[in-house]
C-alpha cells in the first residue's frame, strides 16, 4: 500500500534533518597562528580550514573563512599547523632493540604485535602516513587492513610485504647454517624468478615493491656497496611492477647498484649512500626520488652490540654514515628530488622527527625538509590527491607545534597536536 503524500513529506524532512545533523557532527573548523603552505613554500598568518567527513573542504584565513553552523572548533592559538607528516621508510614490525641473531626469536605473530605498538607511536610523533618497506609473513598487510578499518590507531599505511632480493643478499636470511636451508620469502634469482615474486607479493596484498639492489649495513655477509641484482633482474622487476600498477623502492647503497636501479626505472632509491655524480645526474634527469636515512648513524654506533647489531654491521656503519651524509649534501645542492625516509625500526619508533635537524644540518632549508616529508612524499607515493598538503579535497590530516619550524626545525621532534581525518588523536580541545 503506497504511503500518503503527507507521510512521505514528513519522512523526507526527517531524513533531510538527519543528513544535516550528520554533516554538522562531522565538521571541524581549525584555526591557528600560522600555517606552513608546503605547496607554495610560504607561511600563512591566521589560517583557518574546514574539515568535513574526514576531508578538507575549505582553506582560508580567520578573517575570510566563516565557521560553519554546528561545526566543532579546534583553536590552536600560539601554534603552527602543517600537513600530517609522511615517513617513506619505516619498519613498523621490527624492534630497535632486537637486531641480528636476536631477531630470529621473533615470529610473524610477534612482528604483527610490534606493528600495532609502533603504528601508534609513529602517529603520535606526527606522522599520519608511512611507507613500510619489508615485512615477513605479510604482517604489514594485516596491519594496513586493520588501520584502514579504524580498528587500530596509527598512520595511513602503504606496504611492500616481503622485500625481493637475490639469494644470499641483503633481503635474504643469512644468519643460519646451511642445514636449516633458511631463506626469506622474497629471495629469488633470474628475471623470471623475481617476476614471480612481484606477482606473489601483489597477490597477497602489497601496495608496492621493495627490492634490494645492493648489500646492506645490517645484513650478515654482504658487502654494503656490492650490486646484488643484475640489471636484467631489476629491469624485469620494474616492468612487471608497472604492468601491475605498483611503484618500486630500491634499497641501494653502492654506486653501481644505485645507477642500475635508476636505469631500471625505480621510483625511489633508499639510502643512496655511495651515489656518484653520474648517479645524481641520472636521478635528476629521470625524476627519481632519493630517500636517505641520515639520522640513524648515531643510534647504531651508540647502541652497538647491546641492541643485537653484528660487529660487521657496526664496522660498515662507521664507513657508510659519513659518506651518506656527504652524498646527501651533494644531491640536495644538485636539486635532486628528495623524500623523508628515516628507517625507523633501526632506531626507536616515535623518534622519526629527529631526522629533520640532520637534513637541515647537511644542506636543506627547513622548508625543503618539511616538503620532503609532505608534498614530495605524497607525489612519490602517487597519493597527492589524498595527503601531503593542507588543501581542499585532501584528508584532514594535520599536526600543530608550538613555535615556528621554519625558524627552528627541531620543534618537529615535539609534536603537540595530531589530527587524522578530522579527528583529534593527540592534544586537547
Secondary structure, 3 states (H helix, E strand, C coil): CCCCHHHHHHHHHHHHHHHHHHHHHCEEEEEEEEEEECCCCEEEECEEEEEECCEEEEEEECCCCCCCCCCEEEEEEEEEEEECEEEEEECCCCCCCCCHHHHHHCCHHHHHHHHHHHHHHHHHCCEEEEEECCCHHHHHHHHHHHHHCCCCCCCEEEECCCCEECCCCCCCCCCCCHHHCCCCCCECCCHHHHHHHHHHHHHCCCCEEEEECECCCCCCCCCCCCECCCHHHHHHHHHHHHHCCCEEEEEECCHHHHHHHHHHCCCEEEECCCCCHHHHHHHHHHCCEEECCCCCHHHHHHHHHHHCCCHHHHHHHHHHHHHHHHHHHHHHHHCCCEECCCCECCCCCCCHHHHHHHHHHCCCCHHHHHHHCCHHHHHHHCCCCCCCCCCCCCECCEEEEECCCCCCHHHHHCCCEEEECCEEEECCC
